[in-house]
Amino acid sequence: MIRDATEADLPAILAIYNDVLANSTAIFSETPTTLEDRRQWFRARRDAGYPVLVATDDSGVLGFATFGDFRTWPGYRHTVEHTVHVRADARGRGVGRGLVTVLLERAGGLGKHVMVAGVDADNLTSIRLHERLGFQRAGTLHQVGCKFGRWLDLTFLERRLDERLEPGPARLTS
């Protein structure tokens, strides 16, 4: 089941995040986060009107996903960048695919035009997942990250969410 996360889900989201952080290059950081950090992150996403989703079953939270502004300048307001992480014992079961599919629908519903994914260039499983969901590779930035004592390349993938030819009127806020 995929649903909107609540603050009660934050301990499970934290556990997944810190496990991914410690054991992979999916997150270009080496500093574990805290429950309070995740609480602030969750509230900031919610306040911005962006979803935080969880996939659950009888064993608890299997994974989470969200999106946020790609860049903060107004000209990027139609583009979001997403993140998706799945609990280690739930990978390969379609959890990530399900979460991203719902994120695509939510972003389209908010009038977003493009969704971007930034993926460690060596994470071919994630790249293939995104390509199966209609994302196209947009380019690779070489040696822009580092973790575990080595340089990391970052591959960007993009998916257009609608076929608008023009962005429409500006909706700038002060």
WOBELTA-V528263 format. One line per field, one symbol per residue. phi: phi as a letter, one per 20 degrees, with the letter a starting at -180 (. if undefined). psi: psi as a letter, one per 40 degrees, with the letter a starting at -180 (. if undefined). Layout:
BEGIN
phi: ???
psi: ???
END
This chain:
BEGIN
phi: .dbffcffeffffgffgfffgfdbdfdebcdgddffgfffgffffffendfcdcdcbfeofeabbbbbgfbefgfdfeccddcbccggedfndnffgfffgfggfffffenfdcddcdcggeefffffgfffenfdfdqceelecbalmbfcedeeccbfebdgecfnffcedd
psi: hhihiiddedddddddddddddeifdhgiehiiidddddddddddddeeiihiihiadeahdiiiiiahdieideeeehihiihhhideeieeedddddddddddddddeeidhhihhhhdegdddddddddeeiiheihhhfeiiiffiihihhhiihheifhdieaiigii.
END
